[in-house]
Amino acid sequence: MTGLKIRSGMTRLVPYAFILPPMIYLMVFMFWPLGRQMYMSLTNTRIINPNRGRFVGLGNYERLFEDPAFYLSLKTTLVYAVLAVIFGVALGTISALAIDRPFKGRPIVRAILLFGWAVPNVAASLIWLWMYNDRSGVFNRLTEMLGVGRFGWLTSVDLALPSILATTVWQVAPFVMLVVLAALQSVPQEVREAARIDGADGLSTFRAVTLPHIRPAIQLAALLVCVWSIRRFDIIYLLTGGGPVGTTSTLVVKIRQTAFENHELGMASAYGAIGLVLALAVAAIHYAVEQRRMKWMGR
């Protein structure tokens, strides 16, 4: 009897034994550094003496909210993230629908479309840096051939952000295409055929049959693209460094500038905390929309 009790107790502990390693990993490598960063945002820690920061309460946040550069970087981050989601998800979804049906050369087309996702961010930045080059870039050669002259794609205050956005969409759209393409495999072919036999045209079949099946995948892809865009640093920094005149300086670029140029780790942590809140807000919106959809489906 005692042996059975011990064995039953051990059985109940097995699930905890499995989740203990990932919990320890998250505590050590995620929650502890995150908590450390949040505390640092309440201090005046400087990079030249990172262990001697003095507690200043909400002083860093007061400075942050009084700084016009913060609102510019916040606006740039939101515009960049929203447009990356809109264009990246739209282009990826259209590409997935285009190559969903079998046709000659589909594997080659699919490989070409996936190229942007497969290229590392640094290599992609170098490719686009060459294409945007003022003197020898392919875009300026095309505009010269069209007779409209040259453009400073990365040095103009009007063109720098759209140019970075084009690079981002080129990279994220193949990922969205992959996600939507996988979701399209779950759409029952017999339902599609039944809709066509009933006389539904392509658009009606898409709205009534295909879209409800792929909508969760599109929402998930939109969430991931949005969060990635909020925290994206490499492409923006390599293409423009946050310029010109701060027009492409997102929150992440401001974190680097504040920490390593101004040497203010406490202030940089405050920027990081705002970025974290922004990402959590996006995740909360996605969760609320998903819960609402599940409730509607359960009726």
Backbone as CSV, one residue per row, in Angstrom:
resi,resn,N_x,N_y,N_z,CA_x,CA_y,CA_z,C_x,C_y,C_z
1,MET,0.833,-1.219,0.000,0.000,0.000,0.000,0.863,1.263,0.000
2,THR,1.897,1.226,0.861,2.813,2.368,0.923,3.541,2.551,-0.405
3,GLY,3.931,1.416,-1.021,4.606,1.481,-2.321,3.720,2.098,-3.396
4,LEU,2.413,1.760,-3.367,1.487,2.321,-4.345,1.343,3.827,-4.173
5,LYS,1.316,4.285,-2.900,1.201,5.724,-2.646,2.423,6.474,-3.164
6,ILE,3.613,5.875,-2.914,4.844,6.521,-3.384,4.862,6.584,-4.913
7,ARG,4.443,5.456,-5.542,4.433,5.439,-7.004,3.432,6.441,-7.565
8,SER,2.261,6.558,-6.889,1.261,7.526,-7.341,1.769,8.961,-7.191
9,GLY,2.471,9.214,-6.076,3.037,10.553,-5.882,4.086,10.878,-6.911
10,MET,4.927,9.882,-7.259,5.955,10.099,-8.277,5.321,10.376,-9.637
11,THR,4.220,9.673,-9.921,3.531,9.868,-11.208,3.006,11.291,-11.324
12,ARG,2.478,11.817,-10.201,1.963,13.189,-10.239,3.071,14.209,-10.437
13,LEU,4.288,13.864,-10.037,5.399,14.814,-10.167,6.037,14.796,-11.547
14,VAL,5.725,13.771,-12.352,6.372,13.647,-13.673,6.142,14.875,-14.552
15,PRO,4.893,15.384,-14.657,4.711,16.587,-15.508,5.558,17.763,-15.046
16,TYR,5.687,17.942,-13.720,6.490,19.061,-13.212,7.963,18.874,-13.551
17,ALA,8.402,17.606,-13.561,9.803,17.336,-13.911,10.082,17.714,-15.360
18,PHE,9.076,17.527,-16.234,9.273,17.864,-17.647,9.299,19.369,-17.878
19,ILE,8.469,20.112,-17.133,8.416,21.562,-17.389,9.475,22.319,-16.585
20,LEU,10.142,21.634,-15.637,11.143,22.330,-14.818,12.322,22.867,-15.639
21,PRO,12.942,22.064,-16.535,14.076,22.612,-17.316,13.721,23.843,-18.136
22,PRO,12.593,23.823,-18.920,12.289,25.063,-19.653,11.973,26.236,-18.738
23,MET,11.359,25.954,-17.556,11.077,27.048,-16.622,12.371,27.664,-16.107
24,ILE,13.345,26.804,-15.784,14.645,27.314,-15.323,15.313,28.121,-16.423
25,TYR,15.237,27.596,-17.653,15.836,28.309,-18.792,15.218,29.700,-18.951
26,LEU,13.858,29.751,-18.897,13.176,31.035,-19.062,13.505,31.993,-17.917
27,MET,13.580,31.446,-16.700,13.885,32.304,-15.553,15.275,32.920,-15.673
28,VAL,16.252,32.077,-16.082,17.641,32.535,-16.117,17.920,33.437,-17.308
29,PHE,17.416,33.037,-18.488,17.803,33.747,-19.707,16.747,34.723,-20.225
30,MET,15.584,34.770,-19.605,14.562,35.697,-20.096,14.026,36.601,-18.988
31,PHE,13.419,35.986,-17.968,12.751,36.816,-16.956,13.739,37.582,-16.081
32,TRP,14.867,36.955,-15.728,15.849,37.671,-14.912,16.449,38.856,-15.670
33,PRO,16.936,38.683,-16.919,17.422,39.865,-17.659,16.335,40.905,-17.881
34,LEU,15.080,40.441,-18.104,13.987,41.389,-18.314,13.731,42.208,-17.045
35,GLY,13.715,41.512,-15.909,13.530,42.217,-14.648,14.676,43.177,-14.364
36,ARG,15.887,42.745,-14.718,17.062,43.597,-14.548,16.967,44.849,-15.413
37,GLN,16.467,44.666,-16.646,16.316,45.813,-17.539,15.261,46.782,-17.009
38,MET,14.136,46.233,-16.514,13.084,47.096,-15.991,13.590,47.902,-14.795
39,TYR,14.382,47.261,-13.943,14.942,48.001,-12.805,15.923,49.073,-13.292
40,MET,16.735,48.697,-14.298,17.727,49.650,-14.790,17.068,50.895,-15.380
41,SER,15.823,50.715,-15.917,15.122,51.870,-16.483,14.729,52.873,-15.394
42,LEU,14.830,52.461,-14.130,14.517,53.357,-13.009,15.774,53.924,-12.370
43,THR,16.916,53.751,-13.026,18.191,54.244,-12.496,18.873,55.142,-13.529
44,ASN,19.914,55.814,-13.093,20.686,56.657,-14.014,21.977,55.953,-14.437
45,THR,21.906,54.639,-14.614,23.082,53.839,-14.975,23.711,54.326,-16.282
46,ARG,25.020,54.434,-16.286,25.752,54.830,-17.490,26.661,53.682,-17.908
47,ILE,26.990,53.630,-19.181,27.727,52.487,-19.702,29.166,52.442,-19.181
48,ILE,29.705,53.590,-18.790,31.082,53.599,-18.303,31.170,53.053,-16.872
49,ASN,30.024,52.957,-16.176,30.027,52.415,-14.816,28.696,51.721,-14.553
50,PRO,28.470,50.562,-15.193,27.129,49.966,-15.193,26.646,49.460,-13.840
51,ASN,27.536,49.278,-12.867,27.108,48.752,-11.560,26.931,49.837,-10.509
52,ARG,27.052,51.097,-10.905,26.945,52.199,-9.941,25.754,53.098,-10.230
53,GLY,24.709,52.550,-10.858,23.542,53.370,-11.171,22.770,53.743,-9.913
54,ARG,22.278,54.988,-9.880,21.503,55.468,-8.727,20.019,55.427,-9.076
55,PHE,19.197,55.014,-8.103,17.751,54.914,-8.318,17.161,56.312,-8.491
56,VAL,16.472,56.533,-9.619,15.883,57.848,-9.886,14.364,57.764,-10.078
57,GLY,13.787,56.610,-9.761,12.332,56.466,-9.906,11.897,56.543,-11.362
58,LEU,10.887,57.380,-11.624,10.354,57.520,-12.987,11.020,58.665,-13.743
59,GLY,12.189,59.100,-13.260,12.873,60.234,-13.888,13.175,60.014,-15.361
60,ASN,13.629,58.789,-15.708,13.929,58.511,-17.119,12.677,58.598,-17.985
61,TYR,11.554,58.106,-17.456,10.315,58.143,-18.236,9.808,59.584,-18.385
62,GLU,10.017,60.423,-17.341,9.623,61.826,-17.458,10.425,62.511,-18.554
63,ARG,11.734,62.243,-18.585,12.570,62.821,-19.655,12.124,62.314,-21.014
64,LEU,11.776,61.018,-21.042,11.373,60.385,-22.305,10.127,61.062,-22.872
65,PHE,9.123,61.246,-22.011,7.856,61.796,-22.496,7.939,63.302,-22.777
66,GLU,9.016,63.945,-22.334,9.203,65.367,-22.657,10.075,65.561,-23.883
67,ASP,10.615,64.467,-24.433,11.546,64.550,-25.553,10.796,64.373,-26.878
68,PRO,10.806,65.368,-27.771,10.124,65.213,-29.072,10.710,64.066,-29.894
69,ALA,12.000,63.762,-29.702,12.618,62.681,-30.479,11.986,61.329,-30.144
70,PHE,11.512,61.174,-28.891,10.859,59.931,-28.513,9.564,59.745,-29.308
71,TYR,8.769,60.827,-29.415,7.501,60.705,-30.141,7.744,60.462,-31.629
72,LEU,8.825,61.052,-32.162,9.159,60.802,-33.568,9.531,59.334,-33.776
73,SER,10.343,58.775,-32.861,10.734,57.368,-33.002,9.539,56.432,-32.791
74,LEU,8.632,56.810,-31.865,7.432,55.996,-31.645,6.530,56.014,-32.879
75,LYS,6.365,57.203,-33.459,5.547,57.328,-34.680,6.180,56.534,-35.827
76,THR,7.498,56.646,-35.961,8.196,55.909,-37.026,8.030,54.407,-36.836
77,THR,8.146,53.940,-35.594,7.987,52.506,-35.309,6.594,52.016,-35.670
78,LEU,5.575,52.788,-35.278,4.190,52.371,-35.551,3.896,52.374,-37.049
79,VAL,4.330,53.445,-37.735,4.094,53.519,-39.186,4.803,52.370,-39.891
80,TYR,6.050,52.146,-39.510,6.844,51.073,-40.130,6.197,49.706,-39.886
81,ALA,5.765,49.437,-38.641,5.189,48.126,-38.304,3.850,47.915,-39.006
82,VAL,2.993,48.943,-38.987,1.658,48.799,-39.599,1.772,48.581,-41.108
83,LEU,2.623,49.385,-41.773,2.760,49.242,-43.224,3.437,47.923,-43.594
84,ALA,4.373,47.464,-42.757,5.015,46.167,-43.020,3.988,45.037,-42.932
85,VAL,3.069,45.139,-41.976,2.015,44.122,-41.844,1.078,44.169,-43.051
86,ILE,0.626,45.382,-43.389,-0.349,45.509,-44.489,0.240,44.972,-45.800
87,PHE,1.415,45.487,-46.178,1.977,45.109,-47.477,2.569,43.693,-47.445
88,GLY,3.213,43.330,-46.333,3.821,42.000,-46.236,2.773,40.895,-46.257
89,VAL,1.716,41.061,-45.473,0.662,40.042,-45.413,-0.114,39.995,-46.729
90,ALA,-0.414,41.165,-47.302,-1.165,41.181,-48.572,-0.361,40.503,-49.678
91,LEU,0.909,40.879,-49.812,1.742,40.303,-50.874,1.966,38.807,-50.649
92,GLY,2.201,38.408,-49.401,2.413,36.995,-49.100,1.172,36.163,-49.369
93,THR,-0.007,36.698,-48.998,-1.263,35.971,-49.233,-1.560,35.836,-50.722
94,ILE,-1.363,36.920,-51.458,-1.602,36.871,-52.910,-0.647,35.872,-53.572
95,SER,0.616,35.870,-53.125,1.591,34.924,-53.700,1.191,33.486,-53.394
96,ALA,0.718,33.230,-52.167,0.304,31.868,-51.792,-0.871,31.406,-52.637
97,LEU,-1.848,32.300,-52.847,-3.007,31.930,-53.666,-2.597,31.689,-55.115
98,ALA,-1.590,32.458,-55.571,-1.164,32.330,-56.970,-0.476,31.003,-57.239
99,ILE,0.268,30.490,-56.269,1.022,29.241,-56.514,0.377,28.052,-55.819
100,ASP,-0.858,28.231,-55.340,-1.535,27.115,-54.667,-1.889,26.002,-55.641
101,ARG,-2.338,26.382,-56.817,-2.712,25.371,-57.809,-1.475,24.914,-58.586
102,PRO,-1.460,23.628,-58.967,-0.298,23.123,-59.707,-0.206,23.736,-61.114
103,PHE,0.982,24.079,-61.515,1.228,24.555,-62.887,2.683,24.248,-63.226
104,LYS,3.007,24.321,-64.473,4.347,23.976,-64.923,5.371,24.972,-64.370
105,GLY,6.418,24.423,-63.757,7.471,25.276,-63.206,7.164,25.804,-61.819
106,ARG,6.130,25.261,-61.145,5.770,25.779,-59.819,6.902,25.662,-58.803
107,PRO,7.652,24.520,-58.749,8.764,24.456,-57.774,9.796,25.561,-57.966
108,ILE,10.072,25.909,-59.240,11.064,26.967,-59.499,10.530,28.317,-59.036
109,VAL,9.250,28.579,-59.352,8.637,29.847,-58.936,8.613,29.947,-57.417
110,ARG,8.282,28.828,-56.760,8.223,28.838,-55.300,9.610,29.103,-54.703
111,ALA,10.645,28.498,-55.298,12.017,28.718,-54.799,12.431,30.171,-54.972
112,ILE,12.051,30.769,-56.120,12.397,32.186,-56.360,11.690,33.083,-55.346
113,LEU,10.402,32.775,-55.093,9.645,33.605,-54.153,10.174,33.476,-52.730
114,LEU,10.766,32.329,-52.390,11.279,32.127,-51.034,12.669,32.727,-50.837
115,PHE,13.266,33.209,-51.919,14.645,33.697,-51.834,14.807,34.790,-50.776
116,GLY,13.862,35.713,-50.733,13.971,36.822,-49.786,14.008,36.360,-48.334
117,TRP,13.220,35.315,-48.029,13.175,34.809,-46.655,14.445,34.034,-46.305
118,ALA,15.048,33.376,-47.319,16.218,32.548,-47.056,17.493,33.371,-46.877
119,VAL,17.528,34.568,-47.459,18.744,35.388,-47.386,18.891,35.978,-45.989
120,PRO,20.079,35.878,-45.367,20.285,36.518,-44.054,20.075,38.032,-44.125
121,ASN,19.668,38.604,-43.012,19.338,40.032,-42.991,20.497,40.919,-43.428
122,VAL,21.708,40.567,-42.986,22.872,41.395,-43.351,23.109,41.326,-44.860
123,ALA,23.039,40.120,-45.433,23.231,39.975,-46.877,22.132,40.707,-47.644
124,ALA,20.886,40.597,-47.157,19.782,41.306,-47.813,20.004,42.817,-47.759
125,SER,20.502,43.302,-46.625,20.764,44.741,-46.501,21.832,45.179,-47.495
126,LEU,22.871,44.367,-47.677,23.939,44.721,-48.619,23.416,44.718,-50.061
127,ILE,22.548,43.743,-50.380,21.964,43.685,-51.731,21.163,44.956,-52.018
128,TRP,20.305,45.324,-51.059,19.462,46.509,-51.271,20.267,47.800,-51.171
129,LEU,21.339,47.769,-50.376,22.215,48.951,-50.300,22.819,49.228,-51.668
130,TRP,23.205,48.181,-52.371,23.744,48.355,-53.724,22.651,48.833,-54.680
131,MET,21.457,48.260,-54.583,20.385,48.654,-55.507,19.950,50.097,-55.283
132,TYR,20.072,50.569,-54.007,19.684,51.950,-53.699,20.824,52.945,-53.909
133,ASN,22.003,52.480,-54.306,23.172,53.357,-54.410,22.877,54.546,-55.328
134,ASP,23.303,55.737,-54.874,22.999,56.959,-55.625,23.625,56.967,-57.012
135,ARG,24.840,56.391,-57.154,25.551,56.482,-58.432,25.372,55.244,-59.306
136,SER,25.556,54.043,-58.689,25.568,52.831,-59.508,24.391,51.899,-59.218
137,GLY,23.444,52.333,-58.404,22.319,51.466,-58.047,21.381,51.211,-59.211
138,VAL,20.764,50.044,-59.208,19.899,49.666,-60.330,18.651,50.543,-60.397
139,PHE,18.155,51.015,-59.238,16.954,51.848,-59.273,17.217,53.195,-59.942
140,ASN,18.377,53.800,-59.620,18.695,55.079,-60.250,19.002,54.916,-61.732
141,ARG,19.549,53.775,-62.123,19.768,53.536,-63.559,18.423,53.458,-64.295
142,LEU,17.458,52.802,-63.644,16.120,52.699,-64.248,15.444,54.065,-64.345
143,THR,15.544,54.844,-63.254,14.899,56.167,-63.290,15.575,57.090,-64.299
144,GLU,16.905,56.907,-64.486,17.593,57.709,-65.507,17.122,57.319,-66.898
145,MET,16.953,56.009,-67.117,16.464,55.550,-68.416,15.070,56.079,-68.698
146,LEU,14.279,56.239,-67.628,12.916,56.766,-67.794,12.900,58.287,-67.897
147,GLY,14.081,58.893,-67.669,14.182,60.342,-67.831,13.711,61.155,-66.649
148,VAL,13.628,60.553,-65.466,13.163,61.309,-64.281,14.312,61.619,-63.325
149,GLY,15.553,61.277,-63.715,16.710,61.635,-62.902,17.006,60.643,-61.791
150,ARG,17.938,61.064,-60.920,18.356,60.206,-59.806,17.634,60.602,-58.518
151,PHE,17.572,59.627,-57.605,16.939,59.873,-56.304,17.860,59.376,-55.185
152,GLY,17.831,60.079,-54.087,18.559,59.621,-52.903,17.641,58.719,-52.089
153,TRP,17.570,57.451,-52.499,16.594,56.543,-51.899,16.749,56.423,-50.385
154,LEU,18.002,56.444,-49.921,18.238,56.269,-48.482,18.652,57.564,-47.790
155,THR,18.805,58.636,-48.563,19.235,59.911,-47.977,18.155,60.974,-48.020
156,SER,17.057,60.680,-48.675,15.952,61.636,-48.732,15.005,61.400,-47.551
157,VAL,14.550,62.482,-46.928,13.632,62.337,-45.789,12.279,61.766,-46.219
158,ASP,11.960,61.918,-47.504,10.676,61.400,-48.001,10.769,59.949,-48.467
159,LEU,11.962,59.522,-48.889,12.089,58.190,-49.504,12.751,57.153,-48.608
160,ALA,13.440,57.587,-47.543,14.222,56.635,-46.731,13.328,55.569,-46.092
161,LEU,12.251,55.996,-45.439,11.379,55.017,-44.773,10.675,54.087,-45.773
162,PRO,10.098,54.618,-46.877,9.522,53.701,-47.878,10.553,52.730,-48.452
163,SER,11.814,53.175,-48.607,12.847,52.279,-49.140,13.126,51.140,-48.163
164,ILE,13.223,51.469,-46.882,13.424,50.419,-45.866,12.211,49.499,-45.804
165,LEU,11.045,50.093,-45.960,9.816,49.290,-45.930,9.786,48.292,-47.089
166,ALA,10.237,48.718,-48.258,10.271,47.811,-49.422,11.202,46.626,-49.145
167,THR,12.342,46.897,-48.523,13.275,45.818,-48.173,12.632,44.857,-47.174
168,THR,11.938,45.409,-46.197,11.294,44.581,-45.174,10.206,43.699,-45.780
169,VAL,9.378,44.291,-46.631,8.299,43.520,-47.269,8.893,42.409,-48.126
170,TRP,9.975,42.713,-48.827,10.668,41.699,-49.650,11.116,40.524,-48.790
171,GLN,11.441,40.781,-47.541,11.903,39.709,-46.659,10.774,38.957,-45.967
172,VAL,9.727,39.659,-45.529,8.692,38.990,-44.719,7.591,38.353,-45.564
173,ALA,7.361,38.863,-46.782,6.273,38.321,-47.608,6.449,36.825,-47.888
174,PRO,7.660,36.321,-48.176,7.807,34.871,-48.380,7.433,34.049,-47.146
175,PHE,7.708,34.569,-45.952,7.307,33.854,-44.740,5.785,33.771,-44.661
176,VAL,5.110,34.887,-44.919,3.640,34.886,-44.905,3.113,33.914,-45.954
177,MET,3.766,33.910,-47.120,3.343,33.005,-48.192,3.427,31.546,-47.734
178,LEU,4.495,31.196,-47.042,4.653,29.829,-46.556,3.546,29.456,-45.566
179,VAL,3.264,30.365,-44.627,2.234,30.107,-43.605,0.860,29.938,-44.258
180,VAL,0.524,30.851,-45.173,-0.789,30.788,-45.831,-0.871,29.571,-46.750
181,LEU,0.242,29.251,-47.397,0.263,28.076,-48.278,-0.009,26.801,-47.484
182,ALA,0.552,26.701,-46.285,0.290,25.536,-45.439,-1.182,25.503,-45.021
183,ALA,-1.742,26.684,-44.735,-3.159,26.733,-44.349,-4.065,26.358,-45.511
184,LEU,-3.649,26.709,-46.728,-4.470,26.388,-47.901,-4.605,24.888,-48.108
185,GLN,-3.620,24.122,-47.619,-3.699,22.666,-47.759,-4.846,22.077,-46.930
186,SER,-5.328,22.844,-45.927,-6.409,22.332,-45.072,-7.795,22.627,-45.623
187,VAL,-7.860,23.391,-46.730,-9.166,23.720,-47.303,-9.695,22.498,-48.050
188,PRO,-10.867,21.972,-47.679,-11.400,20.777,-48.352,-11.678,21.033,-49.833
189,GLN,-11.075,20.217,-50.690,-11.264,20.404,-52.129,-12.707,20.145,-52.541
190,GLU,-13.369,19.189,-51.840,-14.741,18.875,-52.229,-15.684,20.056,-51.982
191,VAL,-15.383,20.840,-50.948,-16.207,22.028,-50.682,-15.998,23.073,-51.766
192,ARG,-14.732,23.227,-52.192,-14.451,24.161,-53.285,-15.187,23.728,-54.556
193,GLU,-15.096,22.441,-54.859,-15.752,21.929,-56.063,-17.258,22.098,-55.973
194,ALA,-17.822,21.858,-54.776,-19.267,22.022,-54.603,-19.682,23.471,-54.835
195,ALA,-18.863,24.407,-54.352,-19.171,25.827,-54.552,-19.138,26.177,-56.036
196,ARG,-18.147,25.623,-56.759,-18.062,25.918,-58.201,-19.247,25.319,-58.947
197,ILE,-19.645,24.085,-58.555,-20.788,23.439,-59.215,-22.065,24.232,-58.977
198,ASP,-22.161,24.852,-57.783,-23.344,25.664,-57.474,-23.329,27.005,-58.189
199,GLY,-22.270,27.260,-58.953,-22.222,28.483,-59.747,-21.466,29.631,-59.119
200,ALA,-20.768,29.395,-57.989,-20.022,30.484,-57.345,-18.789,30.819,-58.180
201,ASP,-18.521,32.130,-58.337,-17.315,32.514,-59.074,-16.103,32.424,-58.150
202,GLY,-14.939,32.732,-58.682,-13.696,32.591,-57.913,-13.683,33.432,-56.649
203,LEU,-14.140,34.695,-56.759,-14.118,35.588,-55.602,-15.080,35.109,-54.516
204,SER,-16.265,34.657,-54.936,-17.247,34.171,-53.956,-16.737,32.910,-53.267
205,THR,-16.099,32.024,-54.024,-15.539,30.800,-53.437,-14.440,31.140,-52.430
206,PHE,-13.637,32.134,-52.778,-12.578,32.536,-51.852,-13.154,33.098,-50.563
207,ARG,-14.165,33.964,-50.677,-14.721,34.605,-49.486,-15.492,33.626,-48.609
208,ALA,-16.217,32.687,-49.231,-17.088,31.801,-48.457,-16.408,30.520,-48.001
209,VAL,-15.410,30.059,-48.744,-14.806,28.762,-48.433,-13.350,28.902,-47.988
210,THR,-12.549,29.570,-48.814,-11.096,29.604,-48.553,-10.739,30.511,-47.384
211,LEU,-11.259,31.728,-47.395,-10.859,32.712,-46.377,-11.119,32.256,-44.944
212,PRO,-12.291,31.661,-44.625,-12.485,31.221,-43.228,-11.445,30.204,-42.770
213,HIS,-10.927,29.378,-43.691,-9.928,28.379,-43.312,-8.536,28.988,-43.109
214,ILE,-8.195,29.994,-43.903,-6.834,30.540,-43.810,-6.754,31.777,-42.914
215,ARG,-7.914,32.276,-42.426,-7.896,33.500,-41.615,-7.033,33.370,-40.348
216,PRO,-7.128,32.263,-39.576,-6.252,32.159,-38.389,-4.767,32.216,-38.747
217,ALA,-4.398,31.593,-39.870,-2.989,31.633,-40.286,-2.573,33.047,-40.660
218,ILE,-3.460,33.776,-41.339,-3.148,35.167,-41.712,-2.997,36.032,-40.460
219,GLN,-3.885,35.821,-39.479,-3.802,36.603,-38.236,-2.498,36.316,-37.499
220,LEU,-2.115,35.034,-37.459,-0.861,34.689,-36.788,0.331,35.300,-37.512
221,ALA,0.326,35.220,-38.842,1.426,35.810,-39.616,1.485,37.320,-39.401
222,ALA,0.310,37.969,-39.356,0.280,39.419,-39.120,0.852,39.766,-37.751
223,LEU,0.515,38.953,-36.733,1.049,39.192,-35.390,2.577,39.079,-35.384
224,LEU,3.096,38.020,-36.006,4.542,37.821,-36.005,5.266,38.924,-36.775
225,VAL,4.717,39.291,-37.939,5.349,40.353,-38.735,5.344,41.668,-37.964
226,CYS,4.251,41.947,-37.256,4.158,43.193,-36.480,5.201,43.219,-35.361
227,VAL,5.299,42.123,-34.603,6.262,42.079,-33.494,7.698,42.140,-34.034
228,TRP,7.956,41.414,-35.120,9.301,41.471,-35.713,9.641,42.882,-36.183
229,SER,8.640,43.578,-36.734,8.894,44.927,-37.240,9.186,45.890,-36.095
230,ILE,8.495,45.710,-34.960,8.746,46.581,-33.806,10.170,46.403,-33.301
231,ARG,10.672,45.169,-33.320,12.008,44.910,-32.772,13.104,44.833,-33.831
232,ARG,12.768,45.127,-35.098,13.766,45.002,-36.167,14.824,46.095,-36.045
233,PHE,16.079,45.672,-36.143,17.181,46.619,-36.004,18.159,46.548,-37.176
234,ASP,18.563,45.325,-37.539,19.686,45.169,-38.469,19.457,45.846,-39.816
235,ILE,18.307,45.596,-40.444,18.064,46.168,-41.775,18.046,47.693,-41.717
236,ILE,17.354,48.238,-40.711,17.235,49.699,-40.607,18.597,50.328,-40.342
237,TYR,19.331,49.738,-39.416,20.615,50.346,-39.056,21.622,50.241,-40.195
238,LEU,21.624,49.098,-40.889,22.593,48.920,-41.972,22.264,49.797,-43.178
239,LEU,20.989,50.056,-43.423,20.624,50.854,-44.597,20.749,52.347,-44.342
240,THR,20.273,52.824,-43.196,20.257,54.278,-42.960,20.883,54.700,-41.634
241,GLY,21.074,53.769,-40.716,21.590,54.147,-39.397,20.612,54.996,-38.595
242,GLY,19.344,55.021,-39.024,18.340,55.836,-38.317,18.100,57.180,-38.988
243,GLY,18.930,57.565,-39.948,18.778,58.844,-40.637,17.902,58.705,-41.867
244,PRO,17.760,59.752,-42.667,18.286,61.087,-42.400,17.396,61.875,-41.433
245,VAL,18.019,62.649,-40.588,17.348,63.513,-39.605,16.380,62.706,-38.738
246,GLY,16.746,61.462,-38.434,15.931,60.644,-37.539,14.644,60.121,-38.132
247,THR,14.459,60.228,-39.455,13.187,59.812,-40.058,13.023,58.290,-40.089
248,THR,14.102,57.537,-39.920,13.980,56.069,-39.868,14.453,55.538,-38.514
249,SER,14.507,56.415,-37.531,14.978,56.007,-36.205,13.819,55.418,-35.405
250,THR,13.708,54.110,-35.402,12.667,53.442,-34.621,13.116,53.324,-33.159
251,LEU,12.260,52.759,-32.321,12.603,52.648,-30.897,13.870,51.824,-30.687
252,VAL,14.038,50.752,-31.476,15.212,49.897,-31.306,16.486,50.637,-31.699
253,VAL,16.408,51.421,-32.771,17.577,52.218,-33.177,17.899,53.263,-32.104
254,LYS,16.860,53.848,-31.501,17.080,54.822,-30.420,17.729,54.168,-29.203
255,ILE,17.386,52.901,-28.949,18.012,52.194,-27.821,19.522,52.115,-28.034
256,ARG,19.938,51.731,-29.248,21.379,51.638,-29.530,22.045,53.005,-29.415
257,GLN,21.380,54.013,-29.987,21.952,55.352,-29.953,22.084,55.856,-28.514
258,THR,21.049,55.657,-27.706,21.074,56.147,-26.324,22.100,55.390,-25.479
259,ALA,22.199,54.075,-25.705,23.099,53.273,-24.878,24.567,53.443,-25.275
260,PHE,24.847,53.420,-26.576,26.246,53.347,-27.013,26.808,54.659,-27.560
261,GLU,25.965,55.650,-27.840,26.465,56.968,-28.261,26.338,57.969,-27.119
262,ASN,25.188,57.937,-26.411,25.000,58.840,-25.281,25.432,58.204,-23.951
263,HIS,25.727,56.895,-23.978,26.225,56.155,-22.795,25.218,56.097,-21.654
264,GLU,23.923,56.241,-21.941,22.895,56.237,-20.899,22.143,54.903,-20.916
265,LEU,22.611,53.947,-20.139,21.961,52.637,-20.114,20.571,52.705,-19.474
266,GLY,20.419,53.522,-18.445,19.123,53.658,-17.785,18.066,54.183,-18.745
267,MET,18.425,55.227,-19.497,17.497,55.809,-20.469,17.203,54.820,-21.589
268,ALA,18.235,54.100,-22.051,18.036,53.096,-23.103,17.088,52.000,-22.614
269,SER,17.183,51.633,-21.339,16.278,50.626,-20.782,14.839,51.126,-20.757
270,ALA,14.671,52.420,-20.540,13.321,52.999,-20.579,12.743,52.899,-21.987
271,TYR,13.580,53.172,-22.996,13.135,52.980,-24.391,12.740,51.521,-24.622
272,GLY,13.562,50.595,-24.089,13.273,49.174,-24.245,11.959,48.780,-23.583
273,ALA,11.678,49.370,-22.426,10.424,49.066,-21.725,9.223,49.521,-22.547
274,ILE,9.338,50.689,-23.190,8.240,51.170,-24.047,8.038,50.207,-25.223
275,GLY,9.131,49.741,-25.812,9.022,48.781,-26.916,8.372,47.488,-26.466
276,LEU,8.714,47.046,-25.254,8.109,45.823,-24.714,6.609,45.992,-24.521
277,VAL,6.204,47.136,-23.986,4.770,47.410,-23.794,4.048,47.417,-25.137
278,LEU,4.700,47.992,-26.153,4.110,48.050,-27.490,3.888,46.636,-28.036
279,ALA,4.900,45.773,-27.901,4.783,44.396,-28.407,3.713,43.623,-27.642
280,LEU,3.644,43.829,-26.318,2.623,43.153,-25.522,1.222,43.636,-25.892
281,ALA,1.097,44.929,-26.221,-0.210,45.464,-26.634,-0.662,44.809,-27.930
282,VAL,0.264,44.616,-28.860,-0.077,43.959,-30.132,-0.524,42.516,-29.872
283,ALA,0.210,41.812,-28.993,-0.159,40.429,-28.665,-1.524,40.380,-27.981
284,ALA,-1.818,41.362,-27.111,-3.115,41.405,-26.424,-4.255,41.629,-27.411
285,ILE,-4.027,42.510,-28.391,-5.054,42.757,-29.415,-5.311,41.480,-30.209
286,HIS,-4.233,40.793,-30.579,-4.392,39.533,-31.316,-5.167,38.516,-30.481
287,TYR,-4.851,38.428,-29.198,-5.548,37.483,-28.309,-7.035,37.823,-28.216
288,ALA,-7.349,39.122,-28.086,-8.748,39.535,-27.979,-9.508,39.207,-29.266
289,VAL,-8.886,39.477,-30.412,-9.539,39.177,-31.692,-9.759,37.680,-31.841
290,GLU,-8.758,36.882,-31.435,-8.873,35.433,-31.547,-9.972,34.895,-30.628
291,GLN,-10.043,35.419,-29.399,-11.087,34.993,-28.479,-12.477,35.333,-29.009
292,ARG,-12.584,36.510,-29.604,-13.865,36.927,-30.171,-14.257,36.014,-31.327
293,ARG,-13.272,35.642,-32.148,-13.556,34.747,-33.280,-13.980,33.367,-32.785
294,MET,-13.310,32.861,-31.751,-13.655,31.545,-31.218,-15.056,31.556,-30.617
295,LYS,-15.398,32.669,-29.932,-16.731,32.780,-29.340,-17.792,32.812,-30.421
296,TRP,-17.480,33.545,-31.530,-18.437,33.641,-32.632,-18.628,32.274,-33.291
297,MET,-17.536,31.499,-33.419,-17.626,30.168,-34.038,-18.376,29.182,-33.145
298,GLY,-18.350,29.438,-31.807,-19.007,28.523,-30.886,-20.505,28.717,-30.785
299,ARG,-20.999,29.791,-31.416,-22.450,30.032,-31.339,-23.241,28.989,-32.139
